[in-house]
Structures are given as structure tokens and as C-alpha cells.
Amino acid sequence: MSQRLPTIVRAIQQAGGISRDADLSQVQVVRSMATGQKRVITLDLQSLVMGGNSKALLPNPSEPRTAYRGEDFLLEQNDEIIIPTAKNRSIGVLPK
């Protein structure tokens, strides 16, 4: 029996989760293609957390960004996950 590859959410959980300053709207999966080229898939995991669906922007030669929706994103062998930090994120208390 072959081992099933994890979804992106499960892989992030297994790696210890995310930090408070993670930008979940710009998560990237770098996938190695059979041609040796790298394909970068940008995921909006914030929408998965908020509403149950992830949105992926997949590179397409005829259309630069094609929207994809799914409950979770299935990873492939040797995928790399990059979670950037949010720019201009400020955590504090609002004045009274």
C-alpha cells in the first residue's frame, strides 16, 4: 500500500504550525516538473481558514493566473512550501 501524500494544511501542522506574523494569503508551493523546471503555485490559505476553500493561482501559458478552488491543496513528492511573513503587520492595543 502506498503512503498518501499530505495536504498543505496537514504538512504545515506536522511542521509545527505557523507563526503569528505569517502571511497566509501568499503561501507558495514550489513544484519540480518532469522537465526540470520549477512551477510556483501561490495559495490563499487565509480563505481556507476563514471559509473552507483555498484559492490557488496556477501559472498557465495562455493565462497568467487561473483561479482554482478546493477544500485543501494536495502536495506532490518533493514540493517545497514557502510561507512569507506579513508586511506591515502590527500587533498591539488600540488606544482608549
Secondary structure, 3 states (H helix, E strand, C coil): CCCCCCEHHHHHHHCCCCCCCECHHHEEEEEECCCCCEEEEEEEHHHHHHHCCEEEEEEECCEEEEEEEECCCECCCCCEEECCECCCCCCCCCCC
